[in-house]
């Protein structure tokens, strides 16, 4: 699996989104497959069960609907909390 910094997302278009993640280490849950969808794991906090993903808004929206399992309306609302990548 390539590291996040190797992909060099265009910082003008990249966003970060914090999600609840109670499924263990995302690297064991298919995070390498998410990279082909354009979504990257920025950080994962085991203690707080939180994960920060990064990618472009359309890629994050698709990932939230098809991989994370949210409805389109819920994914749109969650995407409003996305912050520009730092």
C-alpha positions in Angstrom: 0.0 0.0 0.0 1.4 3.4 -1.0 1.6 6.1 1.6 -0.7 9.1 1.5 2.1 11.5 0.6 3.2 9.4 -2.5 -0.1 10.2 -4.3 0.3 14.0 -4.1 -3.4 14.9 -4.3 -4.0 18.3 -5.8 -4.3 20.4 -2.6 -6.7 22.8 -4.2 -9.2 20.1 -4.7 -8.5 17.7 -1.8 -10.7 17.6 1.3 -10.5 15.8 4.7 -13.5 14.2 6.5 -13.6 12.8 10.0 -15.8 9.7 10.4 -16.7 7.3 13.2 -14.9 4.0 12.5 -15.6 1.1 14.8 -14.3 -1.7 12.5 -10.7 -1.9 13.7 -7.6 -1.0 11.7 -8.7 0.3 8.3 -5.6 -1.1 6.7 -7.0 -4.5 7.4 -10.4 -3.5 6.1 -9.5 -2.8 2.5 -7.9 0.7 2.7 -5.6 -0.2 -0.2 -8.7 -0.8 -2.4 -10.1 2.6 -1.4 -7.1 4.2 -3.0 -8.3 3.0 -6.4 -11.5 4.9 -5.7 -9.6 8.0 -4.9 -10.1 8.0 -1.1 -7.1 7.7 1.3 -6.8 7.1 5.0 -5.2 10.3 6.4 -5.2 9.1 10.1 -6.9 6.6 12.3 -7.4 7.0 16.1 -7.8 3.6 17.7 -8.8 5.0 21.1 -11.5 7.4 19.9 -12.7 5.1 17.0 -12.3 8.0 14.5 -10.8 8.0 11.0 -9.9 10.9 8.8 -10.1 10.2 5.1 -8.9 12.5 2.3 -9.8 12.9 -1.4 -11.7 15.0 -3.8 -15.4 15.7 -2.9 -16.8 13.5 -5.7 -14.6 10.6 -4.7 -15.5 11.0 -1.0 -19.2 11.2 -1.9 -19.0 7.9 -3.9 -17.0 6.2 -1.2 -19.5 7.3 1.5 -22.4 5.9 -0.5 -21.0 2.7 -1.9 -18.4 1.6 0.6 -19.4 3.2 3.9 -23.1 2.6 3.2 -24.7 6.0 3.7 -27.7 7.2 1.7 -27.1 10.0 -0.8 -28.7 12.6 1.4 -26.8 11.5 4.5 -23.5 11.5 2.5 -24.2 15.1 1.2 -24.8 16.2 4.8 -21.6 14.5 6.0 -19.6 16.0 3.1 -20.6 19.5 4.2 -18.3 19.0 7.2 -15.3 18.3 5.0 -12.4 20.6 5.4 -9.6 21.5 2.9 -6.6 19.2 3.2 -3.8 20.6 5.3 
